[in-house]
Structure formats: C-alpha cells, structure tokens
Amino acid sequence: MEPDVEAGRLLFASGCDFVAGAATVASLPPATLPEVAFVGRSNVGKSSLINALTGRKSLARVSRTPGRTQQINFFRLGGRLMLADLPGYGFARAPKRRIAQWSDLALRYLKGRPTLRRVLILVDSRHGLKDSDRLLFELLDESAVSYQVVLTKIDALKSDDADARARAVGSELAGHVAAHPDVAVTSAETGSGIPELRAALAGFVTEPR
C-alpha cells in the first residue's frame, strides 16, 4: 500500500509543541504516544529535517557546531505522535565525558522505550554510510528495534549520483534484520522527499486525543 501523502500533510500541519528536553533516563517524558526518533552523526541535519517536516523554521534548534544537541528533545505532533531529536554521534566539539553521557542516554532510550515505533537514521548523502552508522545498525538489529535510513542534503548531489547513493545504501541494508528496506531521500532545503516521509510517519499515529 502506498503511503497516504494527504494524511501525512494533515498530520504535520497540526500543532507541534516542544514537550521536554531529557538529559537523563529519569527525566524522559511519560511514554504515552507512539514515537519516532531522529538520530545520526553530528551535524547531519536532524533539526533541519524536523523543521522541514513540521513546516517550522525554528521548532528544533539548528546549529553549525557539531554536538550542540546535548539532550533528547521531545515534540508532540497534534496529540498523536511524539518526535524525539537525539544527540548526534560521531565527532562532536565537547568533553569526552559529556559525549559518553549522551551516548549512554541515547542507547538506553533506543533499546528500552516501549512506545518507539521507528528510528530514523539520518545519513548525509554527500558522504554515505560511516562505521558509526553501521555500529548503530548492529545495535538496533540486536535489540529488534525497527529503523530506516534517511538520506539528507540530497540537493547537493546530481540526480544520477543521488540514485546511486540510495541504491548502495539500500543494498547494504538488505543484510540487516531490523532495517526497513526503503531508503528515504530528502532535502530540507528544497523539500524533496518531505511529503513522502510525512506520509510514512503518519502510519504510526493513534486516534486524536
């Protein structure tokens, strides 16, 4: 069945509000709605993608400094879906102790959140998969947590190069048991792929509360 683009548009046109910023497992908000988590290497474009999906310019904070997001930020979408913006992994301009804390928090959240429906692993299309991405694939496979790769900044590539990148990533994902087979290809700058991703995420919503 094809994703319902109109359902996705309507969902993401509804109110989206910041709920909480959690720096520890104890401070995570109650797990009452289905959740979708956004993860990826530092500066891959997580906040930009969330802003593009919700049609906001500054719902999620955008920074050019890797490692700026130091907690898990939660946003409630229309009372039907929770979006979780996780700290970036990989290189970050921050003390090693803090990076270790972020990593521990993120992994404990990803492996233990009962309402988590899908993890979106964002990958910069200009660079492709890195070893840190592959490590996360393995961890989520072991924990049986569903995940999907989202290529970002696709506008930086020529059409043929973008298609080749998506095929290469999809081929590698075929060997991972918890991976969704479809690779989402997006640009927060041009809006390419945004309606389709909204439609896919609309499939996780509950009835309005």
ZIPEMO-V553646 format. One record per residue. SS is DSSP state (H for helix, E for strand, C for the rest). D_LAST is the distance of its C-alpha to the last C-alpha in whole Angstrom. Layout:
BEGIN
ss-><SS	SS>
d_last-><D_LAST	D_LAST>
END
This chain:
BEGIN
ss-><C	C	C	C	H	H	H	H	H	H	H	H	H	C	C	E	E	E	E	E	E	E	C	C	H	H	H	C	C	C	C	C	C	C	E	E	E	E	E	E	E	C	C	C	C	H	H	H	H	H	H	H	H	H	C	C	C	C	C	C	C	C	C	C	C	C	C	C	C	C	C	E	E	E	E	E	E	C	C	C	E	E	E	E	E	C	C	C	E	C	C	C	C	C	C	H	H	H	H	H	H	H	H	H	H	H	H	H	H	H	H	H	C	C	C	E	E	E	E	E	E	E	E	E	C	C	C	C	C	C	H	H	H	H	H	H	H	H	H	H	H	H	H	C	C	C	E	E	E	E	E	E	C	H	H	H	C	C	H	H	H	H	H	H	H	H	H	H	H	H	H	H	H	C	C	C	C	C	E	C	C	C	C	E	E	C	C	C	C	C	C	C	C	H	H	H	H	H	H	H	H	H	C	C	C	C	C	C	C>
d_last-><26	26	23	21	22	20	17	18	19	16	13	16	16	13	13	14	15	17	16	19	23	24	28	28	26	25	23	21	17	15	15	11	10	13	15	18	21	24	27	31	34	35	34	33	31	27	26	28	26	22	24	25	21	19	22	23	26	26	22	24	27	30	33	37	38	37	35	33	30	31	27	24	22	18	16	12	11	9	6	7	11	13	17	19	23	26	29	32	34	38	40	39	41	40	42	42	40	37	37	37	35	32	33	33	29	28	30	28	25	25	27	25	21	19	16	19	19	21	24	25	29	30	34	36	37	41	41	40	39	40	41	38	36	38	37	34	34	36	34	30	33	34	30	29	26	25	26	27	30	29	32	32	35	36	37	40	42	44	42	44	44	40	40	43	40	37	40	41	38	37	40	40	36	37	39	36	34	30	30	29	32	31	31	29	32	30	32	30	33	33	29	31	29	26	24	25	23	20	20	21	18	15	17	15	11	8	6	4	0>
END
